[in-house]
């Protein structure tokens, strides 16, 4: 192992020299985890704690009443909650698959192919990183209406499959794949699809995992299509169904139901990030390395 003046660098076990890092990183980690703790704590607060002033951060007397009220509202819905949940799962899975395929395919072309306008197209994609989703709501609505896709299931998917940040990250990874490797594959008779699936995709798995997480978060919590493009209740998503409880419930249980529904919507995002977080760290570490 490398050493400097007789001291080990990055020792495998705890070393007294690491204390300075813990002094800085532990408070930062606690600060970053506070919002997650608050989501869980609020979901289990009884009504008197939710309306307590000054508000308390941690729950004192946890209860399941908020979830019971939420499930009672679900049972009274004209459309079964399972239908909304099925729609969300289907939309999320299809959005992830399409977003990954588009990002990898476009990243490969922009990285390894030479054609007129290549640089311009990538600059347009980079420029698109500046726009928050709310800024393109009206253009998206106009496109969906002009394409005749209102009240169609595909309108849940089409507006969110293009991910400029996903394309950017994957292209940065593909830039690191040696051109000589691709040329050798072509000399062995591999076509472009074989190169894409057998060389490019295995080489950019960390970036693909990151795109999967971002597309999952975008699709799972998306209510734009259900609000603006769909009138048919059976086509709407679980995220929209959950958001309706704040206005549908009475004032005495609104806060509790909202807190419980926020936790339910948050949990899948937390789980998928915990499972794939190592890949995300690899992406962040290597996305800018040539």
C-alpha positions in Angstrom: 0.0 0.0 0.0 1.2 3.5 -0.8 2.7 5.4 2.1 3.8 8.9 2.8 6.3 9.7 5.6 5.6 6.3 7.1 1.8 6.8 7.3 -0.6 4.7 5.3 -2.9 6.4 2.8 -6.6 5.2 2.9 -6.0 2.3 5.4 -8.4 -0.6 5.3 -9.2 -0.3 9.0 -9.9 2.7 11.2 -6.8 4.9 11.8 -6.5 7.9 14.1 -5.6 10.0 11.0 -9.2 9.5 9.8 -10.8 11.3 12.8 -10.6 14.7 11.0 -12.8 13.3 8.2 -15.4 11.9 10.6 -15.6 15.3 12.4 -16.6 16.9 9.1 -18.6 14.1 7.5 -20.7 12.8 10.3 -22.5 16.1 11.0 -23.0 16.5 7.3 -24.5 13.0 7.0 -26.8 13.7 9.9 -28.0 17.0 8.3 -28.6 15.2 5.0 -30.7 12.4 6.5 -32.9 14.8 8.5 -35.5 15.2 5.7 -35.9 11.4 5.5 -36.4 11.1 9.2 -39.0 13.9 9.1 -41.0 12.2 6.4 -41.2 9.0 8.4 -41.9 10.8 11.7 -44.7 13.0 10.3 -46.5 10.0 8.7 -47.0 8.5 12.1 -48.0 11.6 14.0 -51.5 11.8 15.5 -53.6 14.8 14.7 -52.8 16.7 17.9 -49.0 16.5 17.1 -49.6 17.5 13.5 -51.3 20.7 14.6 -49.1 21.3 17.6 -47.4 24.7 17.8 -44.5 25.0 17.9 -44.3 21.9 15.7 -42.1 19.0 16.9 -39.6 17.3 14.6 -39.9 13.8 16.0 -43.2 11.9 16.7 -43.9 11.5 20.4 -46.9 9.1 20.3 -46.8 7.2 17.0 -50.0 6.0 15.4 -51.3 4.1 12.4 -54.4 6.3 12.1 -53.1 8.3 9.2 -52.7 5.1 7.1 -56.1 3.8 8.2 -57.7 7.0 7.0 -55.8 6.8 3.8 -56.9 3.2 3.1 -60.5 4.1 4.0 -60.4 6.8 1.3 -58.9 4.3 -1.1 -61.8 1.9 -0.4 -64.4 4.5 -1.2 -63.0 5.4 -4.6 -65.0 4.8 -7.7 -62.0 3.4 -9.5 -60.0 0.7 -7.5 -56.7 1.9 -6.1 -55.1 -1.1 -7.6 -55.9 0.2 -11.1 -54.0 3.5 -10.4 -51.2 1.4 -8.9 -51.0 -0.8 -12.0 -51.0 2.2 -14.3 -48.1 3.7 -12.3 -46.0 0.5 -12.3 -46.6 0.1 -16.1 -45.8 3.7 -16.8 -42.6 3.6 -14.6 -41.3 0.4 -16.2 -41.9 1.5 -19.8 -40.5 4.9 -19.1 -37.3 3.4 -17.6 -36.7 1.0 -20.5 -37.4 3.6 -23.2 -35.3 6.3 -21.5 -32.4 4.0 -21.1 -32.6 2.7 -24.7 -32.9 6.3 -26.1 -30.1 7.6 -23.9 -27.7 4.8 -24.8 -28.5 4.8 -28.5 -28.2 8.6 -28.8 -25.1 8.7 -26.6 -23.4 6.1 -28.8 -24.2 8.0 -32.0 -23.1 11.4 -30.6 -19.9 9.9 -29.1 -18.6 7.5 -31.8 -20.2 8.6 -35.0 -19.1 11.6 -37.1 -21.7 13.6 -39.0 -22.7 17.1 -39.8 -24.5 18.8 -36.9 -23.2 16.4 -34.3 -21.7 19.1 -32.1 -24.8 21.2 -32.5 -27.1 18.4 -31.4 -25.1 17.8 -28.3 -25.0 21.5 -27.5 -28.8 21.6 -27.8 -29.1 18.7 -25.4 -26.7 20.5 -23.0 -28.8 23.6 -23.3 -31.9 21.6 -22.4 -30.4 20.9 -19.0 -31.2 24.4 -18.1 -35.0 24.0 -18.3 -37.0 22.8 -15.4 -40.0 20.6 -16.2 -42.5 23.4 -15.4 -40.9 25.6 -18.1 -41.9 23.1 -20.8 -45.4 22.3 -19.6 -47.2 24.4 -22.2 -45.1 23.2 -25.2 -45.7 19.6 -24.1 -49.4 20.2 -23.8 -49.5 21.8 -27.3 -47.6 18.8 -28.8 -49.8 16.2 -27.1 -53.0 17.9 -28.3 -51.7 18.4 -31.8 -50.7 14.7 -32.0 -54.1 13.7 -30.8 -52.8 11.8 -27.8 -55.1 13.3 -25.2 -57.0 10.6 -23.2 -54.5 7.9 -24.4 -52.3 5.9 -22.1 -49.1 6.8 -24.1 -49.5 10.4 -22.9 -48.3 9.2 -19.5 -45.0 8.1 -21.0 -44.1 10.2 -24.1 -43.5 13.6 -22.5 -40.9 12.2 -20.0 -38.9 9.6 -21.9 -36.4 12.2 -23.2 -33.8 12.8 -20.5 -31.1 15.4 -21.4 -29.1 14.7 -18.2 -29.2 10.9 -18.9 -27.9 11.4 -22.4 -25.2 13.7 -21.2 -24.0 11.2 -18.5 -24.1 8.2 -20.8 -22.2 10.0 -23.6 -19.5 11.0 -21.2 -19.1 7.3 -20.3 -19.1 6.1 -23.9 -16.4 8.7 -24.7 -14.1 6.5 -22.5 -14.7 3.4 -24.6 -11.6 3.0 -26.9 -12.3 3.4 -30.6 -9.9 0.6 -31.2 -12.2 -1.8 -29.4 -15.1 -0.9 -31.6 -13.0 -1.2 -34.8 -11.8 -4.6 -33.7 -15.4 -5.7 -33.2 -16.3 -4.5 -36.7 -13.4 -6.3 -38.2 -14.7 -9.5 -36.5 -18.1 -9.0 -38.2 -20.1 -7.3 -35.5 -22.9 -5.0 -36.7 -23.9 -1.8 -34.9 -26.6 -3.4 -32.8 -24.2 -6.1 -31.6 -21.6 -3.4 -30.7 -24.3 -1.5 -28.8 -25.6 -4.4 -26.8 -22.4 -6.4 -26.3 -19.8 -3.7 -25.9 -21.4 -0.3 -25.2 -24.1 -1.3 -22.7 -21.8 -3.5 -20.5 -19.3 -0.7 -20.5 -21.7 2.0 -19.2 -23.7 0.1 -16.6 -23.1 2.6 -13.8 -24.5 5.4 -16.0 -27.4 3.2 -17.0 -28.2 2.6 -13.3 -28.2 6.3 -12.7 -30.5 7.0 -15.7 -32.8 4.2 -14.4 -33.0 5.9 -11.0 -33.7 9.3 -12.5 -36.3 8.0 -14.9 -38.0 6.0 -12.1 -38.3 9.1 -10.0 -39.6 11.1 -12.9 -42.2 8.6 -13.8 -43.3 7.4 -10.4 -44.1 10.8 -9.0 -45.4 12.4 -12.3 -48.9 13.8 -12.2 -48.6 16.1 -15.2 -50.3 13.7 -17.7 -53.1 12.9 -15.3 -53.8 16.5 -14.7 -53.4 18.0 -18.2 -53.8 15.2 -20.8 -56.2 12.7 -19.3 -59.9 12.9 -18.4 -60.4 9.1 -18.2 -59.9 8.2 -14.5 -58.9 4.6 -15.4 -55.8 5.9 -17.2 -54.5 8.1 -14.4 -51.6 7.2 -12.1 -51.2 6.4 -8.4 -49.3 9.6 -7.8 -52.3 11.6 -9.0 -54.6 9.5 -7.0 -52.6 10.1 -3.9 -52.5 13.9 -4.4 -56.3 14.1 -4.6 -56.7 13.1 -1.0 -55.6 16.5 0.3 -58.7 18.1 -1.3 -61.0 15.2 -0.9 -60.6 14.6 2.8 -62.0 16.7 5.6 -59.8 19.3 7.3 -59.3 17.2 10.5 -57.5 14.4 8.7 -56.0 16.2 5.7 -52.6 16.6 7.2 -52.4 13.0 8.4 -53.5 11.5 5.1 -51.1 13.8 3.2 -48.2 12.7 5.4 -49.0 9.0 5.0 -49.4 9.3 1.3 -46.1 11.2 1.0 -44.3 8.4 2.8 -45.9 5.8 0.5 -44.8 7.7 -2.6 -41.3 8.3 -1.1 -40.5 4.7 -0.1 -40.0 3.2 -3.7 -37.5 6.0 -4.5 -35.6 5.3 -1.3 -35.5 1.6 -1.9 -34.3 1.8 -5.6 -31.6 4.4 -4.6 -30.3 2.2 -1.7 -30.1 -0.8 -4.1 -28.3 1.0 -6.9 -26.4 3.8 -5.0 -23.0 2.2 -5.6 -23.6 2.5 -9.4 -24.6 6.2 -9.0 -21.4 6.9 -7.1 -19.4 5.3 -10.0 -21.2 7.5 -12.4 -20.5 10.7 -10.6 -16.8 9.7 -10.2 -16.2 8.9 -13.9 -18.7 11.0 -15.9 -16.1 13.8 -16.4 -13.0 11.6 -17.0 -11.8 11.2 -20.6 
